[in-house]
Amino acid sequence: MILSELISELRRNILYDRSDRTDGDSDQLWDDDTLVRYIDEAQRKLAREGLVIRDGSTAEVTQVTLATGQHTYALHASVIAVISARYDTDQPDLKRVGHWFLAGFQVPDRDYFDVNLATTLTPGRPLAFSTDEEVRTNSDAGDSAGVMALRVYPTPTASENGKKVYLRVIRMPIERLGKKHLKLTPEVPEEHHLEMLDWAAYLALRVQDQDAGNSSEAAKFESRFLATIKRAQRAQMRKLFSPQGWGFGRSGWSWEK
């Protein structure tokens, strides 16, 4: 559904915002700007908590261009989580690791040397990535908000300069909804379009005409939307689930006669 259709559905069939319900000059309890804002908040909450927007194709979000000597890259502000990362023309994904593996490990015994330690790996073709840290943006303007960062290891060299890392991500909507988007379709999957209106209705009714009983109506819409988020979360977790693999004779396991 496009945004204008969602506004109409919310106003007429959910909020019953009709001209015969109000007195005075205005024939509407909620103007379009207000309803668009509520639908936008509903879409963002569903994306953030329900994890319903998965993306592996939007270039500005899913492609990271490597630079010589740079190991950390700020991701698009919409990214909530990185599902996987793949180096340029490779078929296998990069290994996911954490900050501890990439930078935090300290060798207990300085007389002991292991060539497999991450700290000894020389710069070159990326083999692993981490996303468990953030970077600050617009610090000069006083903006304290951070965005997710991708760190690759080892640090790229001139041979990797300009190469791409392709991501599969879970993200927020790229743009906030506004009246200029009336003919556009919201970014969350279409199966959730009408469900979004439950949260928009809750926002509209939560403080409007308390004496008329709309507080209890608002609570019903809130409860229904929160149940939608839980169902969406479970569905996404099923899609992301993969069984643990076991291997013998490699990665620390060995066979002995």
N, C-alpha and C positions, 0 to 999 in steps of 0.2 A: 504494500500500500504506500502511496505517496503521502507526504506530510499533510497536505490539505485535506485528504480523506480521513486521516487520523484525527485531525482537529474537529472535523464535522462529526465523526463518530463519538468522540469524547463529549462534545458540547450537546448534541441532540439525544443520543441514545444512552449515555452514561450519567451525565450531569443534569439532563433534562433542562438545559438552560434556554427556556422559551420566553418570548416577549410577554406572555400573560402571567409570568411569575414575579415581575418587578414593577414598581411604580416609578414615575418620574421620566426624565428625558431618555435615559439609557434603557435599552430593551435587552441587555445582556448583563449577567452577573460577572462574567469573566471575558476580558477582551482577548483577541487572538495572540497578542504578544505574551500574555500571561500563560495561556494554554500551551503555546510553543515552548516556553521556558520550562514548564512542567514536563512536557513530553521529552525534552532534551535531557532533563535531570533523570527521567526514568530510563532513557536509553543508556546514559552513562553509568547509572547504578547497576543495570543489568549486565553491561559489559564488564564492569569492574569486579562485581561479586559473582556473577553467573559465568564469566569467562567464555562468552558465546561468540566473540569475534576472533576467528583464527585466520591468519594471513600468511601466505607464502609467496605472494606475487607482486604486491605493491612495492615498486622499486625504492621509493623514498623511505620505506619502513624496513624492508627485508634485505637490503643490500648495503654492505659495509665495504668501503674501498680502503685497502691497506696502504700504509705509508711507511717509508724507510725509517726504522728506529722508533716507531710508535707502537706501543703494545695495548693501549687503552683507547676506546672509541665510544663517544656518547651516542646512544641509540636514539631513535625518534621518540619524542615525548609521549607518544601514544602507547608505547610498548609496556605491557605489564609483565610478560614473561617470555623467555626464549625457549622454544620447544627443542630446536636443534639448530646446528650451524654446520655448513659445508664449505670447504675451501675450493673456490674457483671451479675448475673442471673435474675435481675429484668426484667419485661416486659415494664413497663412505663418508659419514659425518665425522666432524671433529669430536674428540672425547670431551665430555663435560667434566670439569674439575672445579675446585673451589679456591678461594683466595689463599688458604693455607698451603695448598699444593704449589701454587705459583710463586708466592712471595714470603709466606710466613714460616716456612720450615727452617729450623736451626739444627745443624748436626751436633748431637750431644758430645761426641768425641772428635776433636779436631784432628787427631792422628788417624782417624778412619776416613777412607775415601771410597765412595761408591759412584761409578760412572753413571748409574741409573738415576741419581738424585736430580730432581728438577732444577736445582740451583746450578748445576754444572752444564746444562744444555746450552749450546751456543746459539746465537741468533740464526734465524732461517725460516724455512717453511713452517707455518702454523700446524701444530699437532693437537692442541687442546684449547678450550676456551672456558672462561668463567664469567658469571654475571652477578656475583654476590657482593657488588659494591655499586655506588652511584657517583656521579660527578655533578658538580654545581654548575649552573648556567646563569648568565646575566649577573654575575656577582658585582659588577661595577654599578649596576642599577639598583642594587640592594635586594635582588630577588634571591631568596634563600631556598627556592625549590630545587630539587635534584632530579635527574633523569637516570634511568638505568644505563649502565656502562657495560660494554663487551670488552673483555681482556683476552688477548690471544697469546699463546705461548708455543714456541719461543717468539721473541721479538722479530718482526719482519726485517729483512735486509733489502738492499736495492733490487735483488732478483724478484722479490714479492711486491715491490712498489707498484701500485695501480691494480693489483689483483683484487678479486672480490671474495667476500665471505657472504654466502647466501643463508638467510635465516628463515625459520618457520616460527611465528610468534603468536602469542595471544595479546590482543591490544584493545585500547579504548577507541571510540570513534575519533577520526582524525580532525573533524570540524565540529564545532558546536552548531546545533540546529538553530535556525532563525527564519524570519519571514521571507528571506531571499531564497529559502530552500523549499518552498511550498510544493514545487513540482518534482522534488527529489524523493528518493526512497531512503529511509533511515538505514544505517549500516548494519544494525543487528539483523540476524536472519529473519526472513518474513514470518516464520512460524511464531515469532515472539512479538510481532507488531501490535496485535490487539492486547496482548498481555501487558505491554508497557503502559497501556492506558489505565490499568489498575493503580499504578503508582502516581500517575498524573492526577487521577481522580482523588486519591488520598491527599495529595498536596493541595488540591483545590478545596477540599471539604474540611480539612483539619481545623481551620479557624473560622470557617464561614457559617454564620447562623447557628451558633451552638444551641440556642434554646429550641430550635426546630428539630433537634436530634441528629444533625449531620455529623456530630462527633462519633457516634456509634457507626454510622455509615462509612466514615473515613477509616475507622478501625477495620472494618470488613475488607475494604479495598487494600489496606496495608497488609493484612494477614494473607490475602490471596496472592499479592505480589511477592512477598517473602517466601511463600511456598513455591512460586514459580522459580525464584532464584535457586532454591535448594534442588529442585528437579534439574535445572540447567547445570548446576555444579556436578551432580551425579552423572549426567549424560556426558559432560566433558571429561570427567575422570575416567569413564569407561573407554572413551576414545583414546586417551593418552596412556592407558595402562599397557604395559608390556611385561611378560613374564621374565623372572630373573634367569639369566643364562649361567650354566655351569660348564667349566672346561677343565679337563685333566691333561696333564702333560705340558701345560703352559701357564704363564702368569703365576709362577710360584709353586705350581704343582709339578710333580715329577714321578715317573714310574721307576721302580727299582725291582730287579730280579731277586 
